[in-house]
Amino acid sequence: MKVLVIDAQGGGIGKQVVSAIKKNIPQAVVTAVGTNTAATTAMLKAGADHSATGENAVIVGTKKADIIIGPIGIVIADSLFGEITPAMAAAIGQSTATRILIPVNHCENIVAGARELSMKSLIEEILSILQDMNNDFFLDKTKYQR
């Protein structure tokens, strides 16, 4: 299972996600892509198997991933203080990968109905989803594709 974790700014969310995945689903191959070097470095230090930085890395990474994880802003052009370019948002949205979006209410984007949960609780939910997907992955790879 190839997991692409995308984050911006300081990479704090991505760092927590990468660390949790590598601890709980060590067989997952995690690629971390930051919109800047600080985000990439944080996720690489958390244990990502591969890393890259910038718009082209996001575009290329979305073509190779089975699962894309990041804050909901990664699918909204100009979000995360402008670090998500329109090309990045389009590549993520058009990818055949399954997207697991973290509902954080920041940067003028509010998700109606999203419960205010701690990042720890959100990451636990991500892990539960990934573990279910990992269990099914080799049996029915199309289950989580469009």
Secondary structure, 3 states (H helix, E strand, C coil): CEEEEEECCCCHHHHHHHHHHHHHCCCCEEEEEECCHHHHHHHHHCCCCEEEECHHHHHHHHHHCCEEEEEHHHHCCCHHHHCCCHHHHHHHHHCCCEEEEECCCCCCCCCCCCCCCCHHHHHHHHHHHHHHHHHHHCCCHHHHCC
